[in-house]
Amino acid sequence: MKFGQAIIETKNLSIGYVSKEKRTCVQKNLNLQLRKGEFCCLIGPNGVGKSTLLRTLSRQINPLDGEIFIKKTALSSISSPILATKLSLVLTEKIQVPNLKVRELVEMGRFPYSGFWGNLSPDDNQKVDEAIQLVGIQELEQRNFDELSDGEKQKALIAKALAQDAPLILLDEPTAYLDFPSKMSILSALRRIAHTKQIGIILSTHDLELALKMADLIWLVPDNEKVQVGIPEDLVLNGSIGKTFSDEYLHFDMETAHFLHKAIARDFLNVEGNSIEMAWFRRALLRKGIAAETEIQMPYKVSFDENKLFVVNHQSELVGQFQEIHEVLSWIETILNIESEHIR
């Protein structure tokens, strides 16, 4: 996938809030860029300024310093009617629109072009049809918006933003209230739309693992540090992801791109084999506080044989065979406790 020229850029941008008492800066000297066709995920811990950045980029709040440019034009110089043709915004707040059908909601995205009375031209209707098809909600067109599930509502709001036909879409936590399949569906659709329509999409999310799978570009906002920009793989390999999100209880596994619980091993067990079954067995052991070892020789060893059975040996002698992980775990925990009693 090749990306085009910059849609939005920031020059020495500082963001935050101004009140009567003080001026609070949450990020400063930001020089960011998003190009045409890029799907960008904005990630970081709570309270680091992700929503503030999106609201500043969309002119919901004013920057403290610096400037924002949309297609080389200063954001501050663009009139509100013109800005509505340059960017569309989807916020995380749930909205209530009683007795409004989904198609009518999506049609509202044409407000920058439809005039005072909101009369839609054939071109407007074509844009609405295209937005509905891109998001895949044709079967929802005549449903009332308030009757939809949270996932369906988010898709309808994204279709409304697409109907606005702007080169830039900003979304603040659009998957916040959704189950995993719905999150995956929406991120996949947004990535596809960014590529096929050659528009820029910036999405803030707490779903780190999904962002690493789906994003062309990551804007990573660490706590008390400057925003870092890169493709997911580079930010993983240079340690930025692990440093930002790991804590005393969790660590980021670079091979699997998953966060794992930091378990303190209270026992050890020889584990042999690299099958998918043994990978999940190792995870289950770790959760129980048992470290899987291959180099250190222990009395008990577990492997997975050609008959799809977990095999337990004690000093090369077969002592148990099990079909499911919970069975072998229960047996191993009993044996290890007995061994521990003997040791004491």
Secondary structure, DSSP 4 states (H G I P E B T S, - for coil): ----SEEEEEEEEEEEEE-SS-EEEEEEEE--EEETT-EEEEE-STTSSHHHHHHHHTTSS--SEEEEEETTEEGGGS-HHHHHHHEEEE-SS----TT-BHHHHHHGGGTTTSTTTTPPPHHHHHHHHHHHHHHT-GGGTTSBGGGS-HHHHHHHHHHHHHHTT-SEEEEESTTTT--HHHHHHHHHHHHHHHHHHT-EEEEE-S-HHHHHHH-SEEEE--TTS--EEE-HHHHHHTTHHHHHH--SSEEEETTTTEEEE-PPPSEEEEE---SHHHHHHHHHHHHTTEEEESSS--SEEEEE-TTS-EEEEETTEEEEEESSHHHHHHHHHHHHHHHHHHH-
